[in-house]
Amino acid sequence: MPYAPYAALSETSRGRRYAEPRPAYRSEFQRDRDRIIHSAAFRRLEYKTQVFINHEGDLFRTRLTHSIEVAQIGRSIARALNLNEDLTEAIALAHDLGHTPFGHAGQDALNVCMKKFGGFEHNLQSLRVVDALEERYADFPGLNLTFEAREGILKHCSVKNARNYGELGKRFIEKKQPGLEAQLTNLADELAYTNHDVDDGLRYELIDLNALMEIDLFSNHYHDVVGKYPDLASRRCIHETVRRIINTMVVNLIENSSNVIKKASPADIDDVRNHREPLIAYSRELYDSLLQMKHFLRQQLYAHYQVKRMSRKAKEIIQSLFNVFMDDKYLLPPQYLEKVNTRDQDNSDDHKARVIADYIAGMTDRYALREHHRLFGPVEMPS
Ligand code: MG
């Protein structure tokens, strides 16, 4: 199937910040995806987590497996709607590159530390990773991705921050939309984590199956499964239920969005961008069920005392690392000290704080734990 006229097309891309010759055998968006896969930030996703600390269990989703699940779901939706699968995959694989160690707890802690210095926001950081922090190519800083990939990575942005992002920030000021590939990847992200958090939560017994039965989206499918396969082991019942929920949500998103797009009948991607509302959306009914499930997770899983304890530990680690480096920049590894010193004549703490935030945000969970131990752990006695 050819792409829909309103899909993001390689030929009409708004281009890269640094002009480059077209790739010989790949689309522009394939090249974006390939650069993301070869980045250091992408490899670090393996050792970063969203809700749970990496080493607490080998079966928890990591940010890497989460990103791959988002890409899988996103590509299915893109293909069914004749949208650009390559771009969707690129955005999905890059969407979490700017996350700190220790998931949301880490991001919140770093944001508090950075309050006086312009704040810290993982979406902006993902863009910063692909625009500046990856130092790999001879001709340009960052990965020099297309406008469309960068548009998808910058999911949210305050109006105040948007002014610093030129063309890319415009849509937040003018209240417009990104292309459909960006819209659908955003929903694929939510779809993926909602379902895998239920799955991980049940596996590690942080969620009570009986409590979850109050959530229609779960209980309807669960009863169907148990009715049809009464002898199935409970772990398989849960997996079969979760896969049915994912399927129901994906099908709903495809069918409902297809109708919404038909009604709006955009001629091209700029029509999509100028539309007041997103064109990728669930039906009202399914959206309400999803909200119910997310509310449940917030209450039962993200607020579970064991998760809270991990979050607390994470916060302490991030804060103490940030403070100790702000206090004495000579404790930083040489390559970061060098970055601090390039602009030290400003005599402003903003630059130093940003370099430290970049350093901390780039850490994996276990690297942060080790770095914390190196700086604050007990001194080993010589044997
Ligand atoms: Mg995500």
Residues whose N, C-alpha, C, O or C-beta is under 5 A from the ligand:
A	BS01	MG	D96 D189
